[in-house]
Every structure is written in structure tokens, then in C-alpha cells.
Amino acid sequence: QVQLVESGGGLVQPGGSLRLSCTASGSLFNRYRMAWYRQAPGKQRELVASITSGGTRNYADSVKGRFTISRDNAKNTVYLQMNSLKVEDTAVYYCNAFATSVANYWGQGTQVTVSS
């Protein structure tokens, strides 16, 4: 099994930046598609960004040009660099690791609050 631990959330002002980190247990990290999801109050959970084992990236339209997902397989870590943050980015951000339907894991979430 894979355990995911997120960190890096916090309170920032609009226009600010934040970098989230997600560290995974185990030795098969490089085989997973890694992703960041978020869930705002009263909203459904949405995919923010993903990166495959081969390095292919995908972003939600709402964050394109502002967020960057990356992974460091040597550290079993995936990152989400968030720039030009907006109030509407406020949400709990969840790390996800997916390999198969029975190998699909979630972190506990980290709160990102963008407020002036």
C-alpha cells in the first residue's frame, strides 16, 4: 500500500505563491500517475493537475499558466507550484496516486486559503 502525506498549505494573499509537496511511501512511486485535486466549500472535488510516470502533464483550464506540477522520483515526491493565486483557489488540496482501480491512494489533504 501507498501512504501519501501532503504539506505546504497555508494562508496567502491574492497574487502570492505557494508550493505544495506530497511524499509517498514505498518503492514503486515512479509507476504511479500522480495528481493534485482540490475541493472548495460547497463544491465537488476537481482535478487540478496530473503527471504520468512518463512525465506527461495535464492541467485544469482554471490553473493553466499559473500552476506547475512536477515530480522527483528519487524523493518519492510530487510538487504543485502555485503562482498568481486567486481567492477562488481556496480549497483543500489532495494528493492522489493512481496505478490501477485497486491501487488508487489519497493523502489527507492540506488547506490552501487565499485571502486579503
N, C-alpha and C positions, 0 to 999 in steps of 0.2 A: 504494500500500500504506500501511497504518497501522502505526505503531510506538507501543507503549504502554509507559510507564515508571512503575512504582509506587514510592511512598515512604511513610514514616511508620510502618512497623512497628517493633517493639521489644519490650522486656520490661516488663510492668506487673504490679502486684499485683491480686488479685481485688477487684472493685469499682471499679477505676480506669477511665480513659478513654484513648482513642487515636483519632486521626484519620488515616485513610489517604487518599492522593492518587494519582491516576492521570492523567498528562498524555499526550495523543495528538498525534502529528504530523498534518500535512495540514490541509486547509481544509474538509473535509466532516464534521467531528465532530458537528455538530448533526443529521445524518441517521441516526446510529447509535443503537441501543439499547445502553446501557452497563450493565454489571453487575459485581458482585463475586462471585466464587466462593471457596471455601476447601477445602483438603484437609488433614485431620489425619492423623497417622501411623496406618497400618493402615486408614484409611477411604477411601471413594470421594469424589471431588470433588463438592461440592454447591453449589447456587445459594444465595447469602446474600441478595442484594438486587439489584434491577434498576430502571432508569428509562428510559422510552422517550423518543423525540425530542419527544413531546408532553407529557412530564412525569408520566406515569403510573408509579407506584411499586409494587413488589411485594417482599415480604419472606418469608424462611423463618419458619415458626412459632417456631423456636428463638430468633430475634433480634427479633421484633416487640416494640415498646415500648422497646427498648434501642439499636438501630442506626437510623441515618438515612442514606439515600443522597441525594445532590444532585449537580447538575451546573452548571458555569459555562461556557457555550458560548463566551463571549468569551475565556476562558483555555484552551479545549480540555481541560478538566479535570473529572473526576468524583471525588467525595469519598465516604468512608464514615466517618461519625462513630459511634464505638463507645463506649457508656457502660455502666456496671454490668457490666464484663467478668467472665466466669467462666472457670474453669480449662478447661472444655470448649470455649471459644472458641479455644484454642490451635491454630494451623494456619498453613499457608502460604496467604496470600490473593492471589488472582489477579484482575487487571482484564481485562474482556472487552468488545470492541466488535463488535457484530453488525449487519449490514445485509442480507446475503444469504448463501447457503450457500458462496459463493466469496469473500465479504468478511466474514470472521469471524476476529478477531485476539485474541491473548492477550499479556499482559505477562509478565515474567519471574518474578513473584511476590515477595512480601515477607513475612517471618516475623513472626508475632504470637505471643508467648509470655506466658501469664497464669499466674503462679506466685507463691506466698508465700514 
